[in-house]
């Protein structure tokens, strides 16, 4: 199971793949419940479960209880966004409880710990520096600008006089 942790303080998100024994801690938790970071390998932090999706990509929804998947008539919210006022569609969604079928769980930080998340999720400063170096290498060198000539104006063509209609004779 993959967890996606969002930090509302700085707007960044972090991903981590959980081991099989760690993801069992999340089974049975519902959307909105608190999760201690110690149970998933992030000591000192507390999280709130905000959603997720199953192995086929169907989203979890807070107002549908249970662990099963069902086709519901939706007008808004997770799983469907209406394009017109009053529009409703029948969509498949997943219940609000984490089970074995869930592939991704979304968490929000409610209490921060001592260590920065970059260190806990395996993203250290050296990795960030390496990606910045790669970006710099890929940038093409600035070429000296060549003076572009102004586009030549073509002489305007004179329009031929319009053909006159023959006058009708009145008798």
Helices and strands as residue ranges (DSSP letters): E 2-6, E 13-17, H 20-23, E 34-36, G 37-40, E 46-54, E 69-74, E 89-94, E 102-111, H 117-120, H 125-138
